[in-house]
Amino acid sequence: MAESLGSQAVSGTIDLDSRNGSLRLQDLPDSTEQVRAPPRTFTLSKTKSATKKNEPKGHKSKASKKPSGGAPPSRHRYTAANADKYELYQLAVQSPDTDVDFLTETYEAINGRKPRHLREDFCGTSLMCCEWVSRDAENTAEGYDLDPEPLEWGKEHNFGKVRKLGREKQVELYLEDARAPGRKAPDVRIAQNFSYWLFRERAELLNYFKLAHDSLAEDGIFVMDLYGGTEGTEEMFEERKIEGGFTYVWDQDGYYPGTGEFFCNIHFHFRDGSKIENAFQYHWRVWGMAELKDLLAEAGFSQVTSYFEGDDEDDEEEGNGIFEPDQRGENCASWIAYLVSQK
Ligand SMILES: C[S@@+](CC[C@H](N)C(=O)[O-])C[C@H]1O[C@@H](n2cnc3c(N)ncnc32)[C@H](O)[C@@H]1O
């Protein structure tokens, strides 16, 4: 899921409907593979001390990064030779169950009824669309991404559950820009894992927000995540061991305060000493929460609310995984938050 820029034209693959770039599940080869639930240990968490996003357990400076061990590959489930970068990404980075819980509960708290239609921008492997539709027989989802590779991967690996439930027709994927018009007004539209940071110009981001606003159903919400904190733009590596036997490395490679440009990479390291370097690379602009709130209001949203994570009962230096409305937040070393914008 390397970054694709702006409104670059993309041609469909043979699996995509060449007329409109859409991909319908009923057109796809049968697969019974189940969605693999991300490890329960993964939650979006804040840290008040020296750590950062996605529940890290301490930074490693670039200089202190330790080489991995050298055991024979056959003893290890994942190696650079056999691992699939999209599977590793999903295991390390995504938690669709907790995200869908948050989206559903937040919409219900605001509107007193269940949301039904989801639009997932920058959907990649469309894990969120699949989780959404697997939750309820009435749910539908549409996903948008410019890169055919993760879309193809997702249809092969993430659709087992919806197919088993007979809900194939309730998920539609489009090889289109996140700014493309939708097919149905969403109750909930999302841009997850900071993907909208690829819009580096103010006018570009504002335009995206206006399109998101206008697309929503009555009472619809637009939800983005973001992260920050005193260490949010430090140049550093964060290593995290993932259940199943590999290490996820988040590499904040370069930050330019004059432009806000932020270069980040994801690497995967394995117990046998092998590595996949730069599996994913991002060229973002870091957007602060306050300026995002201003932009969202300018785009027409009637109410924009930040949701920060509460404190862990036993250790107030750690987050508890529960996100509550909080317009100010707390100046942690690292925090993750949602921004919920009401039409
Ligand atoms: C960080 S990944 C996000 C994957 C997944 N949705 C998640 O939450 O982890 C960013 C995705 O955005 C896609 N992308 C980049 N520019 C885009 C654009 N203008 N419109 C739609 N998708 C885009 C990339 O192809 C990539 O799959």
The ligand as a MOL file (V3000), in Angstrom:
LIG
                    3D

  0  0  0     0  0            999 V3000
M  V30 BEGIN CTAB
M  V30 COUNTS 27 29 0 0 0
M  V30 BEGIN ATOM
M  V30 1 C -2.1190 3.5510 4.8490 0
M  V30 2 S -2.9970 2.6720 3.5840 0 CHG=1
M  V30 3 C -4.4980 2.4660 4.4510 0
M  V30 4 C -4.9430 1.0530 4.4710 0
M  V30 5 C -6.0970 0.7500 5.3800 0
M  V30 6 N -7.3010 1.4290 4.9870 0
M  V30 7 C -5.8000 1.0420 6.8250 0
M  V30 8 O -6.6230 1.6640 7.5090 0
M  V30 9 O -4.7760 0.6370 7.3220 0 CHG=-1
M  V30 10 C -3.3240 3.9530 2.4170 0
M  V30 11 C -4.0660 3.4910 1.1710 0
M  V30 12 O -4.4840 4.6540 0.4690 0
M  V30 13 C -4.4260 4.3830 -0.9170 0
M  V30 14 N -4.4380 5.6840 -1.6230 0
M  V30 15 C -3.4540 6.5800 -1.7660 0
M  V30 16 N -3.8930 7.6810 -2.4020 0
M  V30 17 C -5.2170 7.4900 -2.6340 0
M  V30 18 C -6.2550 8.2770 -3.2220 0
M  V30 19 N -6.0210 9.5040 -3.6800 0
M  V30 20 N -7.4930 7.7420 -3.2730 0
M  V30 21 C -7.7470 6.5050 -2.8100 0
M  V30 22 N -6.8150 5.7210 -2.2310 0
M  V30 23 C -5.5680 6.2040 -2.1500 0
M  V30 24 C -3.1760 3.5680 -1.0880 0
M  V30 25 O -3.2250 2.8030 -2.2750 0
M  V30 26 C -3.2250 2.7190 0.1810 0
M  V30 27 O -3.8580 1.4740 -0.0540 0
M  V30 END ATOM
M  V30 BEGIN BOND
M  V30 1 1 1 2
M  V30 2 1 2 3
M  V30 3 1 2 10
M  V30 4 1 3 4
M  V30 5 1 4 5
M  V30 6 1 5 6
M  V30 7 1 5 7
M  V30 8 2 7 8
M  V30 9 1 7 9
M  V30 10 1 10 11
M  V30 11 1 11 12
M  V30 12 1 11 26
M  V30 13 1 12 13
M  V30 14 1 13 14
M  V30 15 1 13 24
M  V30 16 1 14 15
M  V30 17 1 14 23
M  V30 18 2 15 16
M  V30 19 1 16 17
M  V30 20 1 17 18
M  V30 21 2 17 23
M  V30 22 1 18 19
M  V30 23 2 18 20
M  V30 24 1 20 21
M  V30 25 2 21 22
M  V30 26 1 22 23
M  V30 27 1 24 25
M  V30 28 1 24 26
M  V30 29 1 26 27
M  V30 END BOND
M  V30 END CTAB
M  END
